[in-house]
Amino acid sequence: MFARELVNPENGPASEDGSAYDPDPSSVDFPSYRRNVFWFQYDNVAMVVLNSNYWFSPTVALVPESGGNLHGYVMDQQVAWLEKTLGEIERDKTIDHVFLTVHTPMFPNGGHVGDAMWYGGNNTPRASVAGKPVAKGIIERRDDLLALDPEAPEGRRGADRRRAQLQPHALDAKVPIYPPNWKLPKVELRRPFYQINNGAAGAPYYAQDETPWSAAVSGFSTQHAVCLLIVDGPRVRLETVNPETLEVIDTAVLRDAEAPRPR
């Protein structure tokens, strides 16, 4: 349906066929990623678009035997494509800023703390293929995305870039992101990035929920909002506007050319 109705770039992965959990490599078993996972460049900005509702099943979180994919779970072939794509972007001297947009935030703050990429701190929910749950849970898969931060070759501008996830608070190694008593390996953030959660285009009003990272949230509003990313060469700022009143709700400098850049 996406491919038929929307004209988007066609440079994304094909599907989840060919993955380790593909039940029949000789046939097409999964839906297409055509025009619903892609990336594009506009001047010195790269925008990468993911699909976190791919092959969605509303029951798999509670009844794994029903099969299908979880709300918020990014499957293996898409992660492999993202890793390859980010590596290519990092090596591109013409790109200074990288933005990743995905429907379900890595760090939800209100309304979706019970799902998104958190599920209340429960790692058990995951996709299930042919009656068998996949190897990694939702929080492990979130960490796979966080770990995709390739270092650019020495001398490339990409090595100094800061990445933003459009979903501002700054995430760095000091921000707690795990549930209590987490026993699995933890991802190590090598440089800070900003996450912008905007679910304010018509969804119900959500109060802010308690999470391990709540103290790092720099602003929270229940107003309808449009987030404008304003890029001026090496500088990036965020301006959040109420589209009904034109009130400026919040502003933030995401990258200042004069400030030291994270390594």
Buried (B, 14 or more C-beta within 10 A) or exposed (E): EBBEEEEBEEEBBBBBBBBEBBEEEEEEBBBBBBBBBBBEEEEBBBBBBBBBBBBBBEEBBEEBEEBBBBBBBBBBBBBEBBBEBBBEBBEBEEBBBBBBBBBBBBBBBBBBBEBBBBBEBEBEBBBBBEEEBBEBBBBBBBBBBBBBBBEBEEEBBBBBBBBBBBBBBBBEEEBEBBBEEEEEEEBEBBBBBBBBBBBBEEEEEBEBBEBBBBEBBEEBEEBBBBBEBEBEEBBBBBBBBBEEEEEEBBBBEBBEEEEEBBE
